[in-house]
Amino acid sequence: MKNPSASTVIDRMGGTGRVARICEVSSASVSQWRLKGIPAARRQFLQLLRPEAFREESDGDGRSIPPDDGWYTLRR
């Protein structure tokens, strides 16, 4: 299984603004991550926080299956 793109992960985490707040960085920084990739330390942090956002699921035919409806909700 391949890893989802940075943009997909950011969307699954709730979007640019939410990821920026979680990581305590600017929204502009997170927007750059969509293009250049999430920096390794931030990626590890986000992956520990929300491992399901990093999973690429398949139905066996190679098609992706989106996570359950509540997958993007961040609980504090």
C-alpha positions as CSV (number, residue, x, y, z in Angstrom):
1,M,0.0,0.0,0.0
2,K,1.3,3.4,-0.9
3,N,1.3,6.4,1.5
4,P,-1.3,9.0,0.9
5,S,-0.1,12.4,-0.3
6,A,0.6,15.3,2.0
7,S,-2.5,17.1,0.7
8,T,-4.7,14.0,1.4
9,V,-3.3,13.8,4.9
10,I,-3.9,17.5,5.6
11,D,-7.5,17.2,4.3
12,R,-8.1,14.1,6.4
13,M,-6.8,16.0,9.5
14,G,-9.4,18.7,9.0
15,G,-7.7,21.1,6.6
16,T,-4.9,23.6,6.4
17,G,-6.1,25.7,9.3
18,R,-6.7,22.8,11.7
19,V,-3.3,21.3,10.9
20,A,-1.6,24.7,11.4
21,R,-3.2,25.0,14.9
22,I,-2.3,21.5,15.8
23,C,1.4,22.0,14.8
24,E,1.5,25.7,16.0
25,V,2.6,27.0,12.6
26,S,1.1,29.4,10.1
27,S,-1.5,28.3,7.6
28,A,1.0,29.4,4.9
29,S,3.5,26.9,6.1
30,V,0.9,24.1,5.9
31,S,-0.1,25.2,2.4
32,Q,3.6,24.8,1.4
33,W,3.5,21.2,2.9
34,R,0.8,20.4,0.4
35,L,3.3,21.2,-2.4
36,K,6.6,20.1,-0.9
37,G,5.5,17.4,1.6
38,I,5.1,17.4,5.3
39,P,8.5,17.8,7.1
40,A,9.6,14.5,8.8
41,A,9.2,15.7,12.4
42,R,5.8,17.1,11.8
43,R,4.7,14.0,9.8
44,Q,5.8,11.8,12.7
45,F,3.9,14.0,15.2
46,L,0.7,14.0,13.1
47,Q,1.0,10.3,12.5
48,L,1.2,9.6,16.2
49,L,-1.8,11.8,16.7
50,R,-4.0,10.5,13.9
51,P,-2.6,7.3,12.4
52,E,-5.8,6.6,10.4
53,A,-5.2,9.8,8.4
54,F,-2.1,8.2,6.9
55,R,-3.6,4.9,5.9
56,E,-4.4,4.1,2.3
57,E,-7.1,1.6,2.3
58,S,-8.0,-0.6,-0.7
59,D,-11.0,-2.7,-1.5
60,G,-8.9,-5.4,-3.1
61,D,-9.4,-4.1,-6.7
62,G,-6.9,-1.3,-6.1
63,R,-9.5,1.3,-5.5
64,S,-9.2,3.5,-2.4
65,I,-11.9,3.3,0.2
66,P,-12.5,6.5,2.2
67,P,-12.4,6.3,6.0
68,D,-15.6,6.3,8.0
69,D,-17.6,9.5,8.3
70,G,-16.1,10.5,11.6
71,W,-12.5,10.1,10.5
72,Y,-11.7,13.8,10.4
73,T,-12.9,14.8,13.8
74,L,-10.1,15.8,16.2
75,R,-10.9,15.2,19.8
76,R,-9.1,17.1,22.5
